[in-house]
Amino acid sequence: MNVDFLIVGAGFTGMVLAERLSNELGASCLIVDRRGHLGGNAYDEYDDHGVLVHKYGPHYFRTDKPAVRDYLGRFTEWRPAHYQILAWTRGRYWRFPINLNTFEQLIGRPATEEEFKAHLASVRVPISQPANSEEVIVSQVGWELYEMFFKGYTQKQWRKSPAELDASVCARIPIRTNRDDRYLRESFQAIPAAGYTRMFERMLAACQRTMVLFHADYHAVRQHVSYRKLIFTGAIDEYYDYRAGVLPYRSLRFEREHFTAEQLAARQAVAGKAGFWQPALQVNYPNEFDYTRIVEVKHVTGQTCDNTTIVREYPLDYQRGGEAYYPVPDATSPRQYQAYAEIAARDPHVYFAGRLATYRYYNMDQVVDAALSLAEQIKADWRAGARRVA
Amino acid sequence: MNVDFLIVGAGFTGMVLAERLSNELGASCLIVDRRGHLGGNAYDEYDDHGVLVHKYGPHYFRTDKPAVRDYLGRFTEWRPAHYQILAWTRGRYWRFPINLNTFEQLIGRPATEEEFKAHLASVRVPISQPANSEEVIVSQVGWELYEMFFKGYTQKQWRKSPAELDASVCARIPIRTNRDDRYLRESFQAIPAAGYTRMFERMLAACQRTMVLFHADYHAVRQHVSYRKLIFTGAIDEYYDYRAGVLPYRSLRFEREHFTAEQLAARQAVAGKAGFWQPALQVNYPNEFDYTRIVEVKHVTGQTCDNTTIVREYPLDYQRGGEAYYPVPDATSPRQYQAYAEIAARDPHVYFAGRLATYRYYNMDQVVDAALSLAEQIKADWRAGARRVA
């Protein structure tokens, strides 16, 4: 086959680039993916019981970038979303992330913001420059709240103590002394009204001259496709045949459980409303069970069915060839990636883009923003006739 | 690219053949489809409101062939289905197909089977060898029932008078003097419990060494793929570049309308239950409106949502390149197809299979049955080393 762009990966990065390049350059594209669907890990689907679920873990879209919102808005309507997270430990649900409501639950009576601030001042561990995730949290809220909400969760998630992890890992969770319990800070918080998959289908429908090859491994098809430029959004270590080692990742296993309306009747006191299993979109389990969280995405999809599906999330050691979810944020992994980045910089044949190819934990809006920027760069290169490949 | 089988079309025929040949011969397959999904016209999808709909018209699975049921049963659970059809005319719903209940509605009081038989004997037109669809019906039920239920519907559907159409067109609708109002006769009537699309996804997942190329035209990719055998399930006239003319088809336009739970409250008296718009899966409109029928497939999918989507079906003249739904069952079309069948018989390079390639109105089980038989033939050819193509 003969195309202008061979794009490996049908996730956000690949889809944005196919749409931009096919429409703005009139270029032909072939998107190749090992899976049988669009959207990469953002793919959602109706399960066997008709409940819309996020197949590869929950995707909470949010952004402060109007350009990203508006670009994706060409392919979807938005449904405003309140991403409510609770934590379950000591036999009850806790308001989370930590805020004044959590403090009131802890002391068992109403309290003021000043009282909570005074409490935190009395328990926090004075550390001027927190060097890791444990220090970041205990320096703000002391040992009890750290152990209630952070220590066990982080240990399960990463199979490392927070003391071994970069400060940024736990620092991304807000801690507030007022009653604001929003988990995310961004000004625009919404999900595609008809789901992510439908949005990707519309992106593809908007592409000119773009074919999609599913269940296909890049390595198996590369010699059969002639292309002018390659855009690779897969794992960079795999692209280079692991010549600088296997990049460290954490993986996940998802376990779905479905409940009929009848089964849910018994949960109504817990969930607070009919048709749901738990009281919020996400409940973290920092200290009990082998899973880190249970997500009931129906809380934000707006589905009106009387049944529901919850998904338990079990952290999993990553092995080469498995599903790579999170780059490991420790001291050594950036150096390991750097070795690949240096090889890639000397390789004029490929544009590497996206989460796996740049070894980054990207939010969705960051991925889209980066892909839109790269599209501009590729367009400029293309028009300059540069970086031609065979 | 280099594969054993190039399969054009990802509908029932293409999917069954890919599954059989990849698993039984260990052959590699590339399935090519212009659309962006599996399943051909049997594809179903959740619409923007989360209601499962049959995108290309309703598909009522039924069979008398246990082998077909069991083969598909490897890839889906079954949900028993009661395919209830009503007709709407003279300002009310009528039991359909014509049976004793319909007769009671007509005369406005209870009646016996004998009474109905006597009525039919008095109104039927004596024709010993009905030569067309009009004669087939009036010879059974006379002019009034023919005009109430058949004449206008057929005229709309085919844009021809029943008198111009083969007797088989209307003869497929049963007429009974007892109270049996089943539309379909087959012993097994059920739909894939999680939908047709999910069943096709499972078939694909079961395929070995099978890639799927979407949004791709066979003519554009043929020279870039090397294959040993071609299986073509598209339109045979298009394959031969219309050299013997455009085969006549009827086409359809589908118009969806969605109703929220609130909007449905006002319809409850009509629908007979909450969450539905009409009282049955399908309502025919023989004499009023431009559409032939309204289908509310939620009646058989078993979805428990409180909203619904109905689909109005408008017959449409077919034009070359449009969606070809029904071969036209008149006197001339078989001859037109025969010209292509003769060309194909002299063409050792291709297996033609499925509804479009054989110019037949197939039910789903017939398609699957034919594909399973063809798989056996291809396996035999393959093992004999025959029909090798470049």
Interface residues (C-beta under 8 A of the other chain):
Chain A: M1 N2 G36 Y46 D47 D48 H49 G50 L52 E77 A193 A194 G195 R198 E201 L204 A205 C207 T210 M211 V212 L213 F214 H215 A216 V221 H224 V225 A261 T301 Q303 T304 C305 D306 N307
Chain B: M1 N2 G36 Y46 D47 D48 H49 G50 L52 E77 A193 A194 G195 R198 E201 L204 A205 C207 T210 M211 V212 L213 F214 H215 A216 V221 H224 V225 A261 T301 Q303 T304 C305 D306 N307
